Each structure stands twice: as structure tokens, then as C-alpha cells.
Amino acid sequence: MLQDRLSELTAAHRALVYGEPYETSDGSTVITVTGGLFHPRPLGVFVVHGGEVKWEAAVDDTRIALLGILTGLIAAAFATAAVFKRPPWPDLRITQRL
């Protein structure tokens, strides 16, 4: 039955690739899922245990960290541009008294 469902999903979503089912020592069955037409990347795994199916998504920590770094760099660039355009300190003028 599980193989039939996977065949239906594969026919519906050509960009998804399902790995061979792997059975762990505790009796769980793990099926990997990757996606992408040109650059496949891991999406997650299906875990079948005790008649229940759970989806565990793969998280790309590198992509999350890169997004945080780029956000910080862009904020720093805007702040630097704002300070050079109009510094936050007051205008100082030297006048000579006679």
C-alpha cells in the first residue's frame, strides 16, 4: 500500500525524488525526499512507525545563517550611507571675533 501511494505521488510531482525505504532497528521505516529540477536538495523524510506517518522537514542552517548575515550587511550599509550624507553630530562653525 505504501509503495502504491509513493508511485502516485511520484507521478503527480515529477520534481520530487523518493529514496529507497530504510528500516531502522526500532522498526521505523524512513523514506528520504529530495526536490528540485536542476539542483536537487534534501526536503525531508517520511517516518513510518506504528502505523503512523510523520513528516520531518530538513532544515538548511547554512541558508538561514547566510540570510541573517546579508540582512546585517545591508542594514550596516544603509546606516553608513545615512551618516555620511548627514552626520548625527551638530554643525560646528568657527567664527572670529574682533
ABEGO torsion letter per residue (X at the ends): XAAAAAAAAAAABAABBBBBBBBBAAGBBBBBBBBEAABBBBAEBBBBBGGBBBBBBBBBAAAAAAAAAAAAAAAAAAAAAAAAABBABBBBBBBBBX
